[in-house]
Every structure is written in structure tokens, then in C-alpha cells.
Amino acid sequence: MMQKKYRIKKSSEIEKVMKYGRSKANSYFIVYKCINKEIEHPRMAISVGKKVGKAFERNKVKRYIRNITIEHLNEINPQYDYFVIARKGVKDLDYITFKQQLEQLYKKIGMISK
């Protein structure tokens, strides 16, 4: 379970991450990161649009993203806010491929180091 302090809820804050942040993408995800020195822990927002699938499929994708992020919580740079967007083909991936694709992007944007 991802604690509330690690979440970005306000759309204005999400828009700020998109406007001022840098982004990296692959065919399944887009990840934005934006510096935020006011808070001493990383925060994150997740977006899975209706194009991805029905509600239960979108919820599964969000759950996967949260689980993978929680696994790497101790590696994540605490000075940033992150915004992860899932793209259309993502629901067809098995968990291992899903994890590899997301972790690869996390490394690319400098979210995790491994």
C-alpha cells in the first residue's frame, strides 16, 4: 500500500510536473519528473486512461505500477515529484515484462539507480 504522503492528488500539481518537468517514454509508459525541494520524500501520480481498457484492467495496471514503485522506494530521489502515464498496449503485458519496461524507464529518467 502506497502511503498518502507519497501521492500527488491535485491536478494543479500534476500539471506543474508535466509543465516544468522532464520526461522519458517507451512504448508502454511516459514518466515525468520535476524537482520539488519543499518536501523531503518523493511523490507520485499515476494516470491510466480509458484507452487502456475497462476499469478492472486500469486498476490492475495502477496496482502494478504502485507495487513496482514501492519496491524501489528507498532508491528514489526524494527531491522529485513523478508522474507515470500508462499507454494503450500495457494491459497485455505479463507482470515480468511490465516490471522490466517500467524499471528500464525509471533508470532512464534517473528515478532509480540499479
Buried (B, 14 or more C-beta within 10 A) or exposed (E): EBEEEBEBEEEEBBEBBBEEBEBBBEEBBBBBBBEBEEEEEBBBBBBBEEEBBEEEBBEBBBEBBBBBBBEBBEEBBEBBBBBBBBBEEBBEBEEEEBBEBBBEBBBEBEBBEE
